[in-house]
Amino acid sequence: MSTLSLTIGPLALFALVASITPGPNNLLLMRSGALFGVRRSLWHLLGVQTGFIGLVVLAHLGAAALLLALPGVFGLLRWACFAYLLWLAWLILRDARASAATVARPAADGRPMRFVEALLFQLINPKAWMMALTVGSAFYGGLAPTHLDLATAILISICIGGPSMLVWTLWGASIDRVLRRPAARQLFGYAMAALVAATAVWMLR
């Protein structure tokens, strides 16, 4: 019997809680949905999902043991994520300030995150690594996971993680009509910049 077959329920619950709660990916997807719509944000979402699957595979191949054995490496990931998120927060703040001087929608000048960009971001996303490491080590009862276990974990992450991120994207898209006013658009930009910066600081905990 597969070692994961007895823990599908707990794994699915973990995937739901971990993927639906706020984090860098969900905040950026919400902003993308608000500014660019759901359709243009799908490649961003697919990049996140593909990147996370890659992390699960890496954890299965031994990256989990390596990161646990070298805690300093995980510290470097935290600082890299911190720097990247602060840079994104600055870009969002800059765009929000610029929007006060123009009537055009930000979507006309900007673009959503590309597939490859979203995929590569997962390599420095501590929350994504913690989820992948947990999937790769906490649900096997101390036994080595099989290829069936890996396939099952990936399927669960797709079936639960994808819709969870889509909820955040749809949530962002639902406030699109509010952002038609320049003042509201600017306030939203300030709020998103503050949230992304706060997330960057939280990642250093």
N, C-alpha and C positions, 0 to 999 in steps of 0.2 A: 504493500500500500504506500502511496506517495505520502511523504512526511507532511506535505502541505494540505492534504485532503481533509485532515482533522481540524484545520485552523482557518478554513476559508471564511467562515463567519467573522471571527475577530480581525482577520486581515482586511476584509471588506469594510468593516466598521472603522478601522484605522485609516484606510484610504479615504473614506468619506470625511472624517474629521480633519485629516491633514490637508486634504485638497480643497475643502470648502472654506476653511478659515483664512483670515487675511494673511497675506504674504507678498513678497515682491512681484511674483507672477500675477496674482489676482489683481493687485492694485494697478499694474501696468495694463492689464487686459481691460479693466474697467475704464481707464482713461482712453484706451484705444477705441473701445466701443462707443464712448461718448463723442469722441472727436472724428472718428472715421467710419463708424458703423460696424455692424456685425460682419458683413460679407468681407470688407477689406481687412478685418482683424483675424480672419480665420487662419491665415498663414502664420501669424504670430502665435495663435493658440496651438496649431499643429507643431510648430517648432518647439514650444514648451513641452508638449506631450512626447514628441520624439526624443528630445533631450533627456527627459526623465527616464524614458525606457532605456536609453543608453546608459544612464547611471545605474539602473537596476541590473543591467547586464554586466557592467564593470564590477559592481558589488558581488555578483555571482561568480565572477572570474577571479576574485581575490582582492579587489580594491578595498573592500570593507575591512578585511584583516590588516591591510597596509595602513589605512587611515587610523585605525584603532591603535596600531602599534607605533605610529608616528603622529602624536597629537599636534605637534608643531605644524604639520602640513595643513591640518584643519584650521589652525589659527591663521595661516596664510590665506586660506580660502575666505575666511571671515573678513580679513582686511581688504582683499581684492573686491569682494562683494560690496563692502562699505564704500570704497572709493568709486566703484562703478555707479552705485545708487546715488551717491552725492553728485556725481557728474550728471546723471539723468535728472536729478532734482533741480540742478542749475539750469539745464536746458528747458525744463518745464516752466521754471520761474521766468526765464528769459522770454519764452514764447508768450507767457501770460502778460508780461509787461508790454511786449510788442503789440499784443492784441488790442490794447487800449487805444492805440494810435491808428487802427485800421478797422474798417467795417467788414472786411473779408473774413470768411470762416477760416480757422486755423488749418482745417483739412485741405484747403486749397494750396497751402504752401508746404505743409509738413507731410509726413507719411507714417503709416504704422510700422512697427518693428518687423523686419524681414524674418523669414523662416530660419535662415542660418544664424542670424543675430540672436533670436530667441533660443535656438538650440544651444549655441555656445555659451549663452548666459547661464545655463544650468550647471556648467562646469565650475562656476564660482558662486553658485547659490547655496548657502549653507542649509537652508530649509529643505531644498530638493535633495541634497546629499544625505541629510539626516533621515528623510523619508526612505531613500534608497537603501541606506545602511540598515534601517530597521526592518525593511522588507527582506533584506538579504541575510539577516541574522536572528531576528527575534521570533520568527514564526516556525522554526524548524526543530525546536526541542533539542538543540545541541547536535543534531545530525546534519550531515552534508546534504544540501538540497540537490534534487535531481533536475534534469532538463524539463520534466513535466511540472515540477514546482515552479521553475522559472517562467515557463509559458503561462501557467495559471496566474502567477503574480502580475505578469505583464497584461494579461487579459483583464484582470480586476482593475488595474490602474487605468486602462483605456476606458472601460465601461463606467467607472466612477469618477476618475480624475477629469476626463474630457467634459462630461456634462457639468461637473462642478465649476470648471473654469468658464464654460459657456454661460453659466448663470451670472457670473461676474461681468462678462462681456455684454450680455443682454441688459443687465442692470445699468451699465454705463450708457448703452444705446437708448435706454428708456428716458434718460434725462436730456437727450439731445435737444428737444424742443425748448427746454429752459435755457440752453446755452446759445440760443439764437440772439439773445441780447448781449452786446459787447461787455457790459458791466458784469453780467452773470458769468460769461465765459472767462473773464479775467479772474473773478473770485474763485471759480472752479480750478483754474490753473494754479492760483496761490495755494488753495487747499491741497491739491494733488502734490505740489512741490513739497509742502510741509509734511504730508503723509509719507512720501517716498524718503525724505530726509530722516524722518522719525524711524522708519523701517530700517534705514542704514545704521542708525545708532543702536536699534534693538538687536541687529545682527551681531553686534560685538559683545552681547551679554555673555 
